[in-house]
Amino acid sequence: MSRQSQRLKHAIEVQKPTEANDGGGQYVQTWSKVCDAFADIMDPKPYETISAEQAGQRITHTIKMRYMAGTAVTSAMRIKYGSRYFYIKTVINNNEENRWLTITAEEKS
């Protein structure tokens, strides 16, 4: 077992936005599960925070997870961890190796 996989201690759910009929003819945004995974949720490094602020984004966490073939994780999605929600800002396929994803996200309630 690699060192990286030993740190994947957070059971998460990746979710995507969907629209559902509210019964009154209106559509409301809801979230549906894309997949379950294990991840490492960390506070961002100082240079990541500064870089994000310069780009006009607010980053509160960095999340590392395994790349999952057939499952495209995008910035339109969010990650649910328990009762916490992390809205994805960027997704990086580390070294384009299709092994690990590094995600920057903002936690919102």
Secondary structure, 3 states (H helix, E strand, C coil): CCHHHHCCCEEEEEEEEEEEECCCCCEEEEEEEEEEEEEEEECCCHHHHHHHHHCCCCCCEEEEEECCCCCCCCCCCEEEECCEEEEEEEEEEHHHCCCEEEEEEEEEC
